[in-house]
Amino acid sequence: MNDQNALEIERQRLQERYDDQPDSRVFAPLADCLRKLGRLQEALTAYQRALDQDPRNEERFRDLVRICRRLDREEELLGYLREQTLRDPRNPVLFANLAELEERLGYPEQAAAHRRRQAELEARVRDLETEIDALRRPLKGETGAMEKD
């Protein structure tokens, strides 16, 4: 059995799994399989679904970008990512990916705005991580003071 046949068998298995459980996370492996088979339009749709479920997945995003480039549909990808920022406005990875694409396509003002938003979100994450670390550290000397009361 050659690689193409094996891929087609795998695609059929994944498609059946998706048909049985449409809410499963089978989109990503199905998209990978479709891409390897050269079925780029179908892979594009599957990658978009996979990213709808997990918009922070860098690998899926890179695959989606590659397919859009091969299909000469980066402007469509740009619209998709802008739409995603409305759904997930607190996702710094999404803003980073959007800014990167805008830079490449020649939209420097939009890219700069999205880089600023990315930086704001990443700063918030760092601040929260610092607060969480502080909460986890035991407070020195306060347990003894509390016991005296």
N, C-alpha and C positions, 0 to 999 in steps of 0.2 A: 504494500500500500504506500503510495507516495504522500508527500506532505500536504498537497492540495486536498487529496481525499480525506486525510486525517482531519484537516481543518474543517472540511465540509461536514464531516460526521460530528465534530465538536460543535459547530454552529447549529446543526439540527438539534443536538441535545440541549444546548443553551436556549434555543428558541422555544423548544417544548417546555422547558423549565419556566421560562418567562410566561408562556401562554397559560400554564397551570397556576403560577403565582405572580401576577403582574406587579405586586407591591414589593417583590424581592429585589435584592441588589444585584441581579444577574446582568443588568445593563452594561456594566463595565467589562466583564469578560466577553460578553456578546459583542460589544463594540470592538474590542481588541481582535477578536476572531474575524469579524467583518472587514476590518482594516487589512489584516493579513491576507484575506482573500481578494482584496482589491475592490470590495464593494463599498466604496467610499461614501456615497450618499446615505446608505443605510447606516454605516458606521457613524457618520456625522449626527444623525438623529439619535442613535443609541448613546453616543458620548454626551450629547446635550441632556438626555434623561439622567445619565449617571451623574452629571454635574448638578442637575436639579436636586438630586438626593444628597450629594456631598460636594458642595461648591468649594470646599477648601482643598480638594484633591488636586495637587499640583501636577501629578503625572497625567491625570485625565485631561486637565487643561492643556498641557503641552501636546497631547495626542490630538485634541480637538483643533488646536492651532495648526498643527501639521496638515491635517486633513483640509482645513479651510484654505490653507495656502495652495495645496495641490489642486483643489477645486476652484481656485481663484475667487474665494468667497470671504476674504478677511473683513470686508465692510459688514457683511452679515454677522460675522462673529462679533464685531464691535457693537452692533445693535443688541445682540444677545447678552453680552457682558454688561452693557449699560442697563438693560432690563433686570439682570440679576442683582445689580447694586440696589435696585428698588426693593427687591425681595429680601436681600440680606445686607442692609446698610452698615452693619458692624463687622464686616468680614475684611480684614486688612489684606489677606491674600488675593481676594477678588479685586480690590482696588489696585494692588500692585500689578496684577495681570492686565487689567484694563489700561493702566497707565503705560505699561510696556508696549502694548499693541497700539495705543494712540501715538506714542513716540515714533514707532516704526512707520505708521501710516501718515504722519505729518500733521498731527493735531497737538502742537506743543502746549497751547493754553489749557486744553482739557486734561492733557497728561499731567501738567503741573498741579492742577486742582486735585486730581485724583492721587497724586503722590503726597500732597498735603494731607488729604483725608486718610491715606494709609498711615502716615506718620502719626497723626492724631490717635488713630485706633491702636497702633502699636504702643504708643506712650500710655494709653489707658490700660492696656494689658500689663505693661511693666509695673504701673502703679498698683494695680490689683494684686499682682504677684508679690510685690513688696508688702502690701497690707496682709496678705495671707501668711507670708513668712513671719511677720510680726505676731500674728495671732497664734501661730504654732509654737513660738518660743516661750518657754515657761518664764513667768515674771519672777525675777530674783527678789527674794526677801519678802514678798508680799504674802506668802502663805503663812509665815510665822506671825505677821502682824494681824492677820485675820483670826488666827486661833486665840489671840489674847482677849478678844472681845467676848 
